[in-house]
């Protein structure tokens, strides 16, 4: 018996992908991108992974090389 799989998510338009790339380049947090595109954060991360787009993590900790003059506590 053949089954038809029904997609429960909206397809991404080329304009949405372009907006995702633009916001990712501007280092916009994933949560804010999700709000602006009307998608969930996991959907944003999934599409970014598919398109090979690097996103800023909402809980980003800067690398030690960027922490000039600041004291870092490593646990």
Secondary structure, 3 states (H helix, E strand, C coil): CCCCCCCCCCCCCHHHHHHHHHHHHCCCEHHHHHHHHCCCHHHHHHHHHHHCCCCECCCCCCCHHHCCCCCCCCC
